[in-house]
């Protein structure tokens, strides 16, 4: 399986197949080759191939790129598109499909714990500019979603629930084993009904009676202006779907703000270093600073006598306050005094005259190297 096969061939569908047909083909193929149910020694690799094909063909943008360029990556994947694979801290479609085979019966305690869908968590990284202005990010992720065929009931053709014939509706089966201490009795969730106590008369072909199927989900996440690093956004009902119509879990989006090249953030305040000419620092000047919002230009007054590392605070030009109705934090500008590396003879003479006026003997502190550089500068001028 070194050479990749055509994704349509992998799923056994035509190139003009609709999404419903693609999903049906994926579920059928996945059931056949999943390592949990297949004895094929290449089952794991085959399942990865089926999953890769579905991840591309189930996404309209990836599919369009694949049809046009032969790859899921292409010009259509804009900066607003974010693809995540860290669901449940790295849980991918293979783990989700394993949960699908197991019916979600991960515990023998409490029926609600088995039925209700779990919350899912992802990390969304945004830029500081996006955090300042707010943005919409499109995310794509894997989850168990409500079955589209049976709408979560798990049954088709008008079928309904009936007591499980194996456990007689208790949800548990009891086994007795002989040991050196005599007979040992143990109880465990029924493997036929996954501890539910009921099975469906006519299981839905798409979901095998679970009411949910593995799928690729794509949703838009609204990131509010002024959001802080580490804040969580909760999207109700977009976690794992519940078993046979039970409540779905939520999708929890952990927002991470990437480090910025110019600004450092502390709460709602922004810190930025700004170069200031030596003469401007001495005499006072105005410098223009590019703000965090788009096309924002801020005029900052640098007072006379500003020293290297001094700060100037501008109120209302920092990060927007989340829910603050337009209020913003402070912009704190640190002045970095720029000393000219080269000067014209006239400028040097003027600076030397200034030094003498200030009682500074600058020539006495010149090294031989300084004097050589001065001579070269004079020749170049």
C-alpha positions in Angstrom: 0.0 0.0 0.0 3.0 2.3 -0.6 1.3 4.1 -3.5 -1.9 6.0 -2.7 -5.0 4.9 -4.5 -7.6 7.2 -5.8 -9.8 8.2 -2.9 -13.0 7.5 -4.9 -11.7 4.1 -5.6 -10.9 3.5 -2.0 -14.5 4.2 -0.9 -16.0 2.6 -4.0 -18.0 5.6 -5.1 -18.4 7.6 -8.3 -16.7 10.9 -8.7 -20.0 12.7 -8.7 -21.3 10.9 -5.6 -23.2 13.1 -3.1 -22.2 13.4 0.6 -24.8 10.9 1.8 -23.4 8.3 -0.6 -19.9 9.0 0.5 -20.7 8.7 4.2 -22.6 5.4 3.6 -19.7 4.0 1.7 -17.2 5.1 4.4 -19.2 3.5 7.2 -19.5 0.3 5.2 -15.8 0.1 4.4 -14.8 1.1 7.9 -16.9 -1.6 9.5 -15.2 -4.2 7.2 -11.6 -3.2 7.7 -11.5 -1.7 11.3 -8.8 -3.5 13.3 -11.4 -4.2 16.1 -13.5 -6.4 13.9 -11.2 -7.5 11.0 -8.8 -10.4 11.1 -6.9 -9.0 8.0 -3.2 -8.4 9.0 -3.3 -5.2 6.9 -6.6 -4.0 8.6 -5.0 -1.1 10.4 -3.4 0.3 7.2 -6.6 -0.3 5.2 -8.6 1.6 7.8 -6.2 4.5 7.7 -6.6 4.6 4.0 -10.4 4.6 4.2 -10.3 7.3 6.9 -8.0 9.5 4.9 -10.2 9.2 1.8 -13.3 10.1 3.8 -11.6 13.0 5.5 -10.9 14.5 2.1 -14.1 13.6 0.2 -16.4 14.6 3.1 -15.1 18.1 3.1 -16.3 20.3 0.2 -13.2 22.5 0.1 -10.7 19.6 0.4 -12.7 17.6 -2.2 -12.7 20.5 -4.6 -8.9 20.8 -4.2 -8.4 17.1 -4.6 -10.5 17.0 -7.8 -8.6 19.9 -9.3 -5.1 19.5 -8.0 -4.9 15.9 -6.9 -4.3 16.9 -3.4 -6.5 18.1 -0.5 -4.2 21.2 -0.1 -4.7 24.0 -2.5 -5.4 27.7 -3.0 -8.8 27.3 -1.5 -7.6 26.7 2.0 -7.7 30.2 3.3 -6.3 31.6 6.5 -9.7 31.3 8.2 -9.7 27.5 7.9 -8.4 25.6 10.8 -8.1 21.8 10.9 -7.8 20.1 14.3 -6.8 16.6 15.2 -6.4 17.0 19.0 -9.9 16.1 19.9 -9.9 14.5 23.4 -6.2 15.3 23.5 -5.3 13.5 20.3 -8.3 11.3 19.7 -8.8 10.8 16.0 -11.3 9.0 13.8 -9.8 5.6 14.7 -10.5 6.1 18.4 -13.9 7.5 17.6 -14.8 4.5 15.5 -13.6 2.2 18.3 -16.0 4.0 20.6 -18.7 3.6 17.9 -18.2 -0.2 17.8 -18.3 -0.3 21.6 -21.5 1.7 21.8 -20.0 4.1 24.3 -20.4 1.7 27.2 -17.2 2.6 28.9 -18.5 2.1 32.4 -20.7 -0.3 34.3 -21.9 2.4 36.7 -24.8 4.7 35.8 -26.9 4.5 32.7 -26.7 8.3 32.1 -23.0 8.2 31.9 -23.2 5.6 29.1 -26.0 7.3 27.2 -25.0 11.0 27.3 -22.4 12.2 24.8 -19.1 13.4 26.1 -17.8 16.9 25.9 -15.0 17.4 23.4 -12.1 19.9 23.6 -9.9 21.6 21.1 -7.3 24.3 21.1 -7.8 27.2 18.7 -4.9 29.5 18.1 -5.6 33.1 17.0 -3.3 36.1 16.4 -3.3 39.1 18.7 -4.9 41.2 16.0 -7.7 38.7 15.7 -8.2 38.7 19.4 -8.3 42.5 19.4 -10.9 42.9 16.7 -12.8 39.6 17.1 -13.0 37.1 14.3 -14.8 34.0 12.9 -12.8 30.8 12.5 -13.9 27.7 10.7 -12.9 24.5 12.3 -13.2 20.9 11.1 -13.0 18.0 13.5 -14.1 14.4 13.9 -17.0 13.3 16.2 -19.9 11.0 16.7 -22.9 13.0 15.4 -26.6 12.3 15.4 -27.5 9.8 12.7 -29.1 11.5 9.7 -31.1 8.5 8.7 -32.9 7.7 12.0 -32.5 11.1 13.6 -30.9 9.6 16.6 -33.6 6.9 17.4 -31.4 4.0 16.3 -34.3 2.3 14.5 -35.8 2.3 11.0 -39.0 1.2 9.4 -41.0 2.3 12.4 -39.2 0.0 14.7 -38.9 0.7 18.4 -37.2 -0.4 21.6 -37.8 -3.8 23.1 -36.2 -5.6 26.1 -32.9 -7.1 25.4 -33.4 -10.9 25.1 -29.9 -11.6 26.5 -30.1 -9.7 29.7 -33.9 -9.6 29.9 -33.9 -5.8 30.2 -31.6 -5.5 33.2 -28.6 -4.2 31.2 -26.2 -6.6 32.9 -25.2 -10.3 32.5 -24.0 -12.5 35.3 -21.3 -15.1 34.8 -20.3 -17.8 37.2 -16.8 -19.3 37.2 -15.2 -22.0 39.3 -12.1 -21.3 41.3 -10.1 -22.8 44.2 -12.3 -20.8 46.5 -15.5 -22.1 45.0 -17.9 -20.4 42.5 -17.2 -16.8 41.7 -20.1 -14.7 40.4 -19.5 -11.4 38.4 -21.7 -9.0 36.7 -20.9 -6.8 33.7 -22.7 -4.7 31.1 -24.6 -6.7 28.5 -22.6 -6.9 25.3 -25.7 -7.0 23.2 -27.4 -3.8 24.5 -24.3 -2.1 25.9 -25.9 -2.0 29.3 -29.0 -0.2 28.1 -31.4 -3.1 28.7 -33.1 -2.5 25.4 -32.4 -3.2 21.8 -34.2 -1.9 18.7 -36.5 -4.0 16.5 -35.2 -2.8 13.2 -31.7 -1.3 13.7 -30.9 1.6 11.4 -28.5 0.5 8.7 -26.5 3.6 8.9 -25.7 3.6 12.6 -26.4 0.0 13.5 -28.9 1.0 16.1 -26.8 3.5 18.0 -28.5 6.7 16.8 -25.1 8.3 16.0 -22.4 7.9 13.4 -18.7 9.0 13.0 -18.5 12.1 10.9 -16.4 15.1 10.0 -18.0 18.3 11.4 -17.3 21.8 10.2 -18.6 24.8 12.2 -17.9 28.5 12.6 -16.5 29.7 15.9 -17.2 33.3 16.9 -14.2 34.7 18.8 -15.2 37.9 20.7 -13.1 41.0 20.6 -10.8 41.4 23.5 -10.7 37.7 24.4 -8.0 36.7 26.8 -5.5 33.9 26.3 -6.7 30.6 27.8 -10.4 31.5 27.8 -12.8 28.8 26.9 -15.7 29.1 24.5 -18.5 26.5 24.8 -20.5 25.4 21.8 -23.6 23.6 23.1 -24.5 20.3 21.5 -21.4 20.0 19.3 -19.5 17.4 21.3 -20.2 13.7 21.1 -23.8 12.8 20.2 -25.6 10.8 22.9 -26.6 7.2 22.5 -30.0 6.7 20.8 -31.2 10.3 21.2 -29.6 11.1 24.6 -28.2 14.6 25.1 -25.1 15.5 23.2 -22.0 16.8 24.8 -20.5 20.3 24.2 -17.5 21.4 22.2 -15.1 23.3 24.4 -12.8 25.6 22.5 -9.6 26.6 24.4 -8.4 29.9 22.9 -4.7 30.4 22.6 -3.3 33.8 21.5 0.0 33.5 19.6 3.0 35.6 20.6 3.2 38.9 18.8 6.3 40.3 17.1 5.9 43.8 18.4 3.3 43.9 21.2 3.4 42.3 24.6 0.1 42.0 26.4 -0.7 42.2 30.1 -4.4 42.1 30.8 -5.9 44.8 28.6 -2.6 46.8 28.4 -0.3 46.5 25.4 3.5 47.2 25.6 5.5 48.2 22.6 9.1 49.4 22.0 9.4 52.4 19.7 12.7 53.9 18.3 13.1 57.6 19.1 15.8 59.8 17.5 18.4 61.1 19.9 17.6 64.8 19.2 13.9 64.1 19.4 14.3 62.5 22.8 16.3 65.5 24.0 14.0 68.2 22.5 10.7 66.4 22.5 8.9 65.1 19.5 5.9 63.1 18.1 6.3 59.5 16.9 3.6 57.5 15.1 2.9 54.0 16.4 0.9 51.4 14.4 -1.9 50.2 16.7 -3.3 46.7 17.2 -6.5 47.4 15.3 -6.5 47.5 11.5 -5.3 50.8 9.9 -4.9 52.3 13.4 -2.2 55.0 13.6 -1.5 56.6 17.1 0.4 59.8 17.6 2.5 59.6 20.7 4.0 62.7 22.3 7.6 62.1 23.5 8.4 64.7 26.2 11.7 66.6 26.1 14.5 64.9 28.1 13.2 61.4 27.6 15.8 58.8 28.6 16.4 55.4 27.0 13.8 52.9 28.5 11.4 55.6 29.7 7.7 54.9 29.0 4.8 57.0 27.8 1.3 55.8 28.5 -1.6 56.4 26.1 -5.0 55.7 27.6 -7.6 53.9 25.5 -5.3 52.5 22.9 -4.6 49.0 24.2 -6.7 45.8 23.9 -10.5 46.2 23.7 -12.0 45.0 27.0 -14.2 41.9 26.5 -17.8 43.0 26.9 -16.6 46.5 27.8 -18.8 48.4 25.3 -15.8 49.8 23.3 -13.6 50.5 26.3 -9.9 49.7 25.9 -6.8 49.3 28.0 -3.6 51.3 27.8 -0.8 51.5 25.3 2.5 51.7 27.1 5.3 52.9 24.8 8.9 52.3 25.8 11.4 54.7 24.1 14.5 53.2 22.6 16.9 56.1 22.0 18.6 55.8 18.6 22.2 57.1 18.4 23.3 57.8 14.9 26.1 55.5 13.6 27.3 58.0 11.0 27.2 61.8 11.0 28.2 64.5 8.5 31.1 66.8 9.5 28.6 69.6 10.2 26.5 67.4 12.4 29.5 66.1 14.2 30.8 69.6 14.8 27.4 70.7 16.1 27.3 67.7 18.5 30.8 68.4 19.7 29.9 72.0 20.3 26.8 70.9 22.3 29.1 68.5 24.3 31.4 71.4 25.1 28.5 73.5 26.2 27.4 70.7 28.5 31.0 70.4 29.9 31.7 67.1 28.3 35.2 66.3 26.9 34.1 63.8 24.2 37.4 64.0 22.2 39.4 62.8 25.3 37.4 59.5 25.3 37.9 58.7 21.6 40.0 55.6 20.9 42.4 55.2 18.0 39.8 53.1 16.3 37.2 55.9 16.7 39.6 58.4 15.2 40.3 56.1 12.2 36.6 55.6 11.6 36.1 59.4 11.8 38.7 59.9 9.2 37.2 57.4 6.9 33.7 58.9 7.4 35.1 62.3 6.4 36.6 60.9 3.2 33.3 59.1 2.3 31.4 62.3 2.9 
